[in-house]
Amino acid sequence: MESFTLKNNIKVLFNKTTGAEVIAVRIMTPVSAINETSDKSGISHLAANLMIHSTKNRSSEVLAKDIENIGANLSGEAYYDMAEISMTFLPMYFDKAAEILADIIMNPAFDEKELSFEKQTTMADFDSRKDSIGRTAFDEFAKIFYRNVPYSMPVLGSKETIPNLDREDLIKWHKYSYNASNILISIAGNVDEKIVEQSLEKYFTNVPNGIKFKMPAFNIKHGESIKKEIEGKFNQAYIYIGFPAPNLYDKDFIAIKVANAVLGGRMTSRLFVELREKLGLAYEVNTVYPSRREESHFAIYIGLDKKNIGLTLKRIDEILNDFCVVKISKQELKDTKTYIKGLYIMDRQTVSNQSYYYGFREITGKGYKYDDEFIEDIEKVTAQDIINVANRIFLGNSVTVVINPQ
């Protein structure tokens, strides 16, 4: 792994690989949904998608042709804590790919016709989102749990905000988000480092500096536990239970990741074995602990028959209470760490994922080196650490959303 800085202070991460002849480049910015105001919700997603359609120098047809001519794959994505423009291509086209990416970053057209079409597409996505019972449950949970902070809304935005976003909004947002003071370039692939440096200096040193990303102030106060039941147009019921959990900078972050793997996420996890295998109460059982800059949550989500809701909620309480008292065995802890390590290694087999993970660690402030230290920290987690974090999380207040089929 190499790290260097361009003349305009853009940081570059370069992971030289020796495998497949493929290059992955990601232009990342920390300015994303986390910085959106309530009236501009969804602007990060809209901007990232429009930037890859056309530039001031390339119409949509010309840009598509230039991408096809080098056999590349181009995409734009926005998440809660970062947004990115990414491209994969063959090493021989690195210089041309760098030129195209620089044009996209510096000169997005934000064409009015394309903006109108993208709005229509996003509005259709809202309707399809309602067809997913899991997304419906999570969206309701997020509104209650996160209240008025940006994490309360889907990254897509809302049906109320998207129609009101215009070209001027996108130009201002782009100027803040994709300037040299904020963007990071993360690269992985089999290409000479000199080619990388020369091409990036040639095309990206003209990216102007601008307002630097500032972490917004989150002030979420969780009172008593909340349970909300809603009717859904689905054939099954669904439960989503979430507890306040610390952000990715917290000292307990790693221990909670291990606890997450113990309780859910695999065929031998405690909730899966108890609720599905032994009692046959659920079709789907899983847990999630998102890595977030600001306050996160630990959630349990379950798809089941309506008749099983009461017993399932009772058993979840019993399992979590037991988890707060009885230490995990040495063998279960060892097996869980092996499982996490296996996923970690397999998930980094492609240059695309390597460029993502190193970039994500860096853009969120942990530092790219931490990605190689992650497994070392997993190995340090003890049974007592898991007891401690279980008591920190599961003995507090929670938000429960229950969807009942009509």
N, C-alpha and C positions, 0 to 999 in steps of 0.2 A: 504494500500500500504506500503510495506517495501522496503528499499533500503540498500544494504550492499556491501562490497568490498571483493573480494577474495585475497589471499595472494600475487598474482602477479598483484594486482590492477585492475583486471577486475571488472567493476561495474555491479551489478545485481539488477534489479527491479523485485519485486514479489508482484503480486496482488492476495491475497487470496480470492477466491470466495466460495459461499456456494450453488451454483446451480448444473448444470450438472457435471457428473463425467468425465470431459475432461480437459486435460492440453494442453496449447499452449506455446511453447518455441521458441523464435526468437533470433538468434545470428546475431546482426547487426553491420555494419561498415560504417563510413561516407565516406570511400574511394570508390568512384564509378565513374559513368560517368563524374562527375564534374571534376575529376582529370585526365581524359584521354587526351593524346596528339592526334593530328590529325592523326598520323600514327598508333595509338593503339586504335582507336575508336571501341567500342564493346567488349573490353577485359573484362570489369566487368560482362557483361551479359554472355559471354562465360565461364568465371571462375566459376560463381555461378551455372551454369547449369552442368558443368563437375564435380564439387565437390560432387554433390549428386549421381553421377553414380558409383564411386568406390573409394577405398582408397588403400594405400600401404598394409594394413592388410586385406582388404576385396575386393574380385573381385565384379563385378557388380551383379553376381548371388548371392553371399553370402550376400552382402549388401541388395539386394532386399528381400532375404529370412528373414534376421534379422528384417527388417522393417515390413514385413508381420506377423511375429511371435508375434509381440506386437501390431498388429492392428493399426499401425501408418500411418500417412500421411506425407511425406517428400517433401519439395520443395526448390528451390533456385531461387532468384529473384534479379535483379539489376534495380535501378531507377536512376534518374539524381543525387540525393543527398544522396543516401545510397544504400547498398546492404545487402542481408540477406540470411541466411539458416534457415528455419523454420520447425517445426515438431509439430503435434498434436497427442495425444495418451491418454491412460487411466492412472490414477494416480498410479495404482499398478506397472506400468512398468517404473516409473520415473528414477530409477537408471540405468536400461538398456538403456533407451533412452538417458540419459546424456552421457553414455559411447560411444554410437554410434555417437552422435553429436560431441563429443570431437575428435573422430577418424576422422570424416569428416573435422573438422576445422584444425586439426594439420597435417593430413597425406593424403591429396588428391593425387590420383595417376596421374591424368592428362594423362590417357592412350592414346597412339597415335591413336589407332583405334577409340576410343570413340571421340577423338578430331576431327578426320576426319569426322565422322558421324555428330557430332554437327555442324561443319562448313557447311555441306551440308544442314542440317535442317535450319540453320540460313539463308543461301542463298535462300532457298525456301521461307522463311518468307518475304524476301525482295520482291519477286515476288507477294506474296499474299497481301502484304501491298499496292502494286500499284492497287490492285483490290478494295480498299476502297477509296471512293472519299473524305471522311473526313481526312483520314491519308495522302492522297496525297496532299490535301490543306495545312494541318498543316506542313508537311515536307518542302514544298516550302516556307511557311511563316517563319519557323524556320531558314532556310538557309539565308534568307534576313534579318530577324530581329536580329538574334544573330551572324551572320557573321562567324568569325573564332573561337569563343569560344565553349567549349564542348556542350552547350545547343543547338547548331545549328544542331547537328546530332541526329538521333534516337538512343535510348539506345542500340539497336541491333548493331549499327555500320554502316558500309557501305560495298557495294560489292567490294570496292577497298581495304579495310583494313582487313576484316575477313580472306581471303585466305592467308595473309602474317603473321598472328599470329601463333607462334609455342609454343611448350611445355616450352621452356626456358622463353618466355615472360610471360606465365601463372604462372610459378614458382616464378618469380620475383614479379609479381603483387600480388600474394597470400601472399607472405612474407610481403609486404607493407600493404595490405588491412586487412588481418585477423590475426593480431598480438595482443598481450595483451594490447598494448598501445592504440589500436583503438576500439576493439570490445566491445559491450554492450550486456548483456544477459537480455532479457525482458520476463517475465513469468507471465501467468495468469491461474488460475485454482484452483480446490478443492484438495489441497494436503498440508500436514503438512510442515511448514517452516523448521523444523529441517532436514527433508528428503531432501529438496531442497538444503540447505546449505551443508550438508554432501556429497551429490552426486557431486555437483559442485566443492567443494574443492578437492574431490578425483580425478576428471577427468580433470578439466580445469586449475589447478594451474601449469601444465606443458606447457601451451601455452606460447611461448617466447615473450618477449617484442621486440619492433622494432621501426622503424621510425614512428613518430606520424603524424596523418593527418594534413595537412596544407591547409587552404583555398586558392585556386588559385586566382590570380588577374584578375578580369574581367574589361575590359575597352571598353565598348560599347558606341559609339557615334552615336546618331540618328540625321541625317540631316533632309532634307525635307521629306514630306510624299511620300511613294512609292506605286504605284499600278501596279500589274503584272497580266496580263491575259494569261492563258494557255489553250490549247485544251486538253480535256480528253476523254477517251473511255467510257464515261458514258451517261446515258439517261437523266440525269438532270444536272442543273448547281449548282454551290456551291460558297459561299462567305465566306472568313475567314478574318476578320478585327482585327488587334491587336494593342494595345497601350502600350508603356512602363509603367510598374507598379513596385512599390517597393517590396523588398524582405520581408520575414516573420518576420524580426526583426524591421521593420519600425513602427513608431508610428501610421501610417494610415492603417496598415494591417487589423485590425478588421473592420474598417469602410468600407474598400473596399470589404470585405467579405459580409457585409450587402448590399452594393450597388449591388454586383453581384447577390444576391438573389432577389433584387427588379427588376432588368432588365431582368433576365433570370433564367432558371432552374426549372420553375414550370408553371402550367397552367394559373395562374393569373399574371404572370410577364408581365411587360410593353411591351417588345418586342414581346412576344408571342401573347398577346391580340391584339396589333396593327397590326402586320405584318401577322399573320395567321388568327385570329378569325375575325377581322374587315375587313381587306383588301383582305384576301385570297391569299397573295403573296408567301407563303412559305409552304413547307411540314414539315420542321424541323427548329426550332429557339432555340438557347441556348447561354449561355455565360459561360466563364470559367476564373478563376483567380487562377493559380497554386501556391501552397505554395513552394517557392524556397529559397535556401540559398543566391543565387545571384539574379541579376535583373530578375524580373518576367514580365508577360504581362497580360493585361486584354483583352480578345478576345470575339468577337461575331461571331458565325458561323451559316450559314443558307443554307439549301437545297431548291432549287426552280427551276422553269422553266426559261429558258434563256430569254424569253420575259419580265420577271419581274425584271431583274437585275437592270436596270436603276432606276426604281421607288423605289425599295427596298433600294438601296444605298442612295437615296434622303431622304426617310423617316427615315432611321437610323440616318442620320445627324440631322434631325429635332428633333427626339426623344432625342438624346444625348445633343443637344444644350438646349432643354427645361429642361433636367435633371440637367444642370449646373446652371439654373436660378431659377426654381420653387421648393420650399421646398416640400418634401414628407409629406403627411398628417399624423397626429398622428395615425389614424387607420391603414393606410397602413404600417407604420413603426412597429406598434404593431403586425400586422399579419405576417409581414416578420420575426420578431424576434421569434415568435411562431413557424413558419415554420422551421427556423434554429435549434431551440431548439429540435423540434420533430425529425428532421433528426439526430441530435447529439445523442440523447438518443437511438433511434432505432439502430443506427449504432454501438453501443457499447454493444449490447445484447450478443454477442458471446465472448468467451475467446480469440479466435483468433484475433478478432478486438481490444479487450482491450489490448492485448500484443503488437499489432502493434502501436496503437495510443500513448500509454505511451512511447514506445520505440522510435517512430518517434520524439516526442517532445524532448526527452532527447538527441538523437543522433544528432539532428540538432541544439542543443544549447539553446533551449527555456526552457528546464527542464521539467521532467515528471509531476511536480505539475501543470504546466500551463494547462494541458489538463482539469483539474477540474476547472480552473479559466476562461476558454475560454468563457463559457456561461455568466459569470458575466461581462466580457468585452463587449460581444454582447449587453447586457442590457444597458450598459452605452452610446452606440452610439446614437447621436442626429441627428435631421434633418439637422442641420447646419454642422455637421461633414460630412454628405453625400454630401452636396453642395460643401464643401471644397475639398473633394477627387475627386469629379466629375470634378471640374475645374482643378485640378492638373493633371488628366489623359486625359480627352477627349478634352481639348483645345490644346493638344500637337500634335506632329507628329504621323503618324500611318503607318502601312504596311497592304495593302489590296491585297489579292490573290483571283482572280476570275477564276473559272474553267468553261469553255464553253464546252458543249457536241459537239462532232464532227458531 
